[in-house]
Amino acid sequence: MVSRLSKRIYRRESSKKISSLSTLPSYSSFNGSLAPAPEGLTRKSDESDSENELMTKVLLRNGTNDSEATLLLDSYKTLKPKQLSKLLKKLSPSYHVINLRPLPREKLLEYEANISIKYYKFGVLYCRQGQRFEEEMYRNNVASPAFSEFLDMLGDKIALKNHSGWNAGLDTQDDRDGTHSIYNIIKTREKEWTDYDGSIEVMFHVSTMLGFVPGEIQQINRKRHIGNDVVVIIYTECSKPFSPIFISSKFNQIFIVVKRLNKTSDKRGKSVYRVSVTSRDGVGRYHPELPHSKTFEHGTQFRDWLLLKCINGERTAYLSSAFKEKREESRRNLLSQLFQISSIL
């Protein structure tokens, strides 16, 4: 299944890429921070008196985050490291740039690919009537017709054996993690909202499809996958509200609870779902928001909303304190590798 999303998927940077007329070189600094990485040149706004005045956007990268700055140039000339260093110090006196070194563009693109996210995995946990604890949910093997209808909406049911796409850690050789799963490829209409070429792959860890061990209360294999998903969809048929206190995994940060109502759409006769979202402490707000009714009709609009909510939710969760240390360590290591490359060039 290929989903086409027209709404915004969060990028790491806060603004769109500017139109590029030329490309400036990138540099790394002495402490392993990439500083700065000009993305391109664009003409100054119409109120400028000089056609030669230009603005270039630069990204200052360190182990914590990326920050943007805009520099005004008086020509299309390529800046030398010393000139660029002086300009940056004027913009940000607290940013100490020492010994800027040229960095090959292809290495910067490799860095971008490493810190970008193109592949996602989300858990789907099935809760039957009367169930409350996760051990009960993990032991469910048979999906109800209503749950099956919901899964069909999420994506394609694919055979795992010899699956060549994103596998989300599932075995694709010997069916040790089940024989099938739910998979989706997302194509966005506005490619600037994604980190790659507009294509994102999503694999769902569906509890009833994952490998089952008879007689095992905990169902460790199922919990191993879903317990390591940042976002988990809880499809519930229980009359009592879901509570995350009964989920033991601390890695799960966001729960999207979906319940099919005992009614259909008046106009089209389709299933209607009520949705609620709960997050662990420290996870900020993110789009898309729930509609006022908190209900959705079965179909592509609901599927696209869910996909966006899951993707943006995971990206937002990575900014929380639960992931901050690991994320910054990864960035520092990647930036350090770039600095080492520039040192030997």
Secondary structure, DSSP 8 states (H G I E B T S, - for coil): -EEEE-S----SSSS-----SS---EEE-TTS-B-----EEEE--TT-S-TT-EEEEEEEE-SS-EEEEEEEESSS----HHHHHHHHHHH-TT----S-EEE-HHHHHHHHHHHS--EEEEEEEEE-TT--SHHHHHT--S--HHHHHHHHHHSEEEE-TT--S--TT--SSS-TT-SEEEEEEEEESSGGGSSSSSEEEEEEEETTTS---TT-SS-HHHHHHHTT-SEEEEEE--SS---GGG---SS--EEEEEEEEEEE-TTT--EEEEEEEEE-TT----SS---TT-EEESSHHHHHHHHHHHHHHHHHHTTSHHHHHHHHHHHHHHHHHHHHHHHH-
